[in-house]
Amino acid sequence: MFSRGCFEAINSYAKYKNNQYLSLEKVLFMNTTVRLIKKSDIEEWVRMRNLLWPGSPEDHIRETNEFFSEKGFYGAVEVFVAENPLGKVIGFVELNIRSVVDGAASGDIPYVEGWYVDENHRNRGVGKLLINEISNWAVKKGYSEIGSDTELDNNISIQAHKALGFKEADRKICFIKTL
Ligand SMILES: CC(C)(COP(=O)(O)OP(=O)(O)OC[C@H]1O[C@@H](n2cnc3c(N)ncnc32)[C@H](O)[C@@H]1OP(=O)(O)O)[C@@H](O)C(=O)NCCC(=O)NCCS
């Protein structure tokens, strides 16, 4: 049985733009929405977290359940997901409030702890939808900055951050001395 969103997507598929049919892929993106995460998204959230941060599946299960518990999860205050019109969750962004952020003009600002879009949906604007949503959220809460970071060799993430208005604020190398 198709969901209402699915019918709408397939319906729009038949629409012309510039005398050409829109691809189903394009229609699916055009109807992708961003919303606050729900408890019923836990399985998908864990799936995507495992792809973004592999190697600690038990932590992802524990932390995502903590997020919906009374005590909450220390690592995120809000989580938004991107959902396509077929009802499939295809990306997320985790936001926390950090008291100290290198390069920020103020303390206690929203910080992107995790930003992820499923590989087969990348480079079509879904990541942008997620960042736009948290930017609107932050403005409504009275913040004037958002922090984020990425690995030095994650060029796609660096390009995407810059394209979406983030300015590079600092670079760091982390060291460990084994004793
Ligand atoms: C980073 C990530 C979330 C971006 O999601 P996305 O849906 O592909 O991003 P979008 O399609 O919305 O693109 C956003 C901007 O980044 C740019 N961008 C996206 N992919 C790019 C690429 N491969 N090369 C250069 N620029 C790119 C786009 O051009 C776009 O800018 P524009 O609006 O000026 O055109 C996604 O690549 C991802 O999940 N990567 C793996 C996880 C990761 O590295 N996360 C970030 C660190 S936590």
The ligand as an SDF file (V2000), in Angstrom:
LIG
                    3D

 48 50  0  0  0  0  0  0  0  0999 V2000
   28.4280   16.2300    4.0170 C   0  0  0  0  0  0  0  0  0  0  0  0
   27.0600   15.7110    3.5730 C   0  0  0  0  0  0  0  0  0  0  0  0
   26.1400   15.5870    4.7960 C   0  0  0  0  0  0  0  0  0  0  0  0
   26.4630   16.6850    2.5560 C   0  0  0  0  0  0  0  0  0  0  0  0
   25.1660   16.2110    2.2120 O   0  0  0  0  0  0  0  0  0  0  0  0
   24.5740   16.3960    0.7380 P   0  0  0  0  0  0  0  0  0  0  0  0
   23.1490   16.0410    0.7700 O   0  0  0  0  0  0  0  0  0  0  0  0
   25.4240   15.6740   -0.2420 O   0  0  0  0  0  0  0  0  0  0  0  0
   24.7570   17.9690    0.5510 O   0  0  0  0  0  0  0  0  0  0  0  0
   23.9900   18.8930   -0.5050 P   0  0  0  0  0  0  0  0  0  0  0  0
   23.6980   18.1360   -1.7500 O   0  0  0  0  0  0  0  0  0  0  0  0
   22.8560   19.5570    0.1770 O   0  0  0  0  0  0  0  0  0  0  0  0
   25.0790   19.9730   -0.8310 O   0  0  0  0  0  0  0  0  0  0  0  0
   25.2970   21.0760    0.0220 C   0  0  0  0  0  0  0  0  0  0  0  0
   26.3550   21.9500   -0.6100 C   0  0  0  0  0  0  0  0  0  0  0  0
   27.6010   21.2470   -0.5740 O   0  0  0  0  0  0  0  0  0  0  0  0
   28.1230   21.1070   -1.8700 C   0  0  0  0  0  0  0  0  0  0  0  0
   28.6060   19.7390   -2.0620 N   0  0  0  0  0  0  0  0  0  0  0  0
   27.9520   18.6050   -1.7620 C   0  0  0  0  0  0  0  0  0  0  0  0
   28.6780   17.5470   -2.1460 N   0  0  0  0  0  0  0  0  0  0  0  0
   29.7860   18.0540   -2.7160 C   0  0  0  0  0  0  0  0  0  0  0  0
   30.9140   17.4540   -3.3230 C   0  0  0  0  0  0  0  0  0  0  0  0
   31.0130   16.1070   -3.4530 N   0  0  0  0  0  0  0  0  0  0  0  0
   31.9050   18.2570   -3.7850 N   0  0  0  0  0  0  0  0  0  0  0  0
   31.8070   19.6040   -3.6920 C   0  0  0  0  0  0  0  0  0  0  0  0
   30.7370   20.2430   -3.1280 N   0  0  0  0  0  0  0  0  0  0  0  0
   29.7560   19.4560   -2.6550 C   0  0  0  0  0  0  0  0  0  0  0  0
   26.9710   21.3110   -2.8210 C   0  0  0  0  0  0  0  0  0  0  0  0
   27.4170   21.8550   -4.0300 O   0  0  0  0  0  0  0  0  0  0  0  0
   26.0470   22.2320   -2.0790 C   0  0  0  0  0  0  0  0  0  0  0  0
   26.3640   23.5810   -2.3470 O   0  0  0  0  0  0  0  0  0  0  0  0
   25.3690   24.4750   -3.2440 P   0  0  0  0  0  0  0  0  0  0  0  0
   24.0860   24.5560   -2.4630 O   0  0  0  0  0  0  0  0  0  0  0  0
   26.1200   25.7640   -3.3420 O   0  0  0  0  0  0  0  0  0  0  0  0
   25.2320   23.7380   -4.5140 O   0  0  0  0  0  0  0  0  0  0  0  0
   27.2100   14.3200    2.8750 C   0  0  0  0  0  0  0  0  0  0  0  0
   28.1860   14.4190    1.8830 O   0  0  0  0  0  0  0  0  0  0  0  0
   27.5940   13.1920    3.8280 C   0  0  0  0  0  0  0  0  0  0  0  0
   26.7480   12.6000    4.4910 O   0  0  0  0  0  0  0  0  0  0  0  0
   28.9060   12.8870    3.9080 N   0  0  0  0  0  0  0  0  0  0  0  0
   29.3610   11.7770    4.7760 C   0  0  0  0  0  0  0  0  0  0  0  0
   29.3050   12.1680    6.2420 C   0  0  0  0  0  0  0  0  0  0  0  0
   30.0820   13.4330    6.5300 C   0  0  0  0  0  0  0  0  0  0  0  0
   31.2200   13.5910    6.0940 O   0  0  0  0  0  0  0  0  0  0  0  0
   29.4750   14.3360    7.3020 N   0  0  0  0  0  0  0  0  0  0  0  0
   30.0600   15.6260    7.6410 C   0  0  0  0  0  0  0  0  0  0  0  0
   30.9500   15.5750    8.7970 C   0  0  0  0  0  0  0  0  0  0  0  0
   30.0950   15.2270   10.3090 S   0  0  0  0  0  0  0  0  0  0  0  0
  1  2  1  0
  2  3  1  0
  2  4  1  0
  2 36  1  0
  4  5  1  0
  5  6  1  0
  6  7  2  0
  6  8  1  0
  6  9  1  0
  9 10  1  0
 10 11  2  0
 10 12  1  0
 10 13  1  0
 13 14  1  0
 14 15  1  0
 15 16  1  0
 15 30  1  0
 16 17  1  0
 17 18  1  0
 17 28  1  0
 18 19  1  0
 18 27  1  0
 19 20  2  0
 20 21  1  0
 21 22  1  0
 21 27  2  0
 22 23  1  0
 22 24  2  0
 24 25  1  0
 25 26  2  0
 26 27  1  0
 28 29  1  0
 28 30  1  0
 30 31  1  0
 31 32  1  0
 32 33  2  0
 32 34  1  0
 32 35  1  0
 36 37  1  0
 36 38  1  0
 38 39  2  0
 38 40  1  0
 40 41  1  0
 41 42  1  0
 42 43  1  0
 43 44  2  0
 43 45  1  0
 45 46  1  0
 46 47  1  0
 47 48  1  0
M  END
$$$$
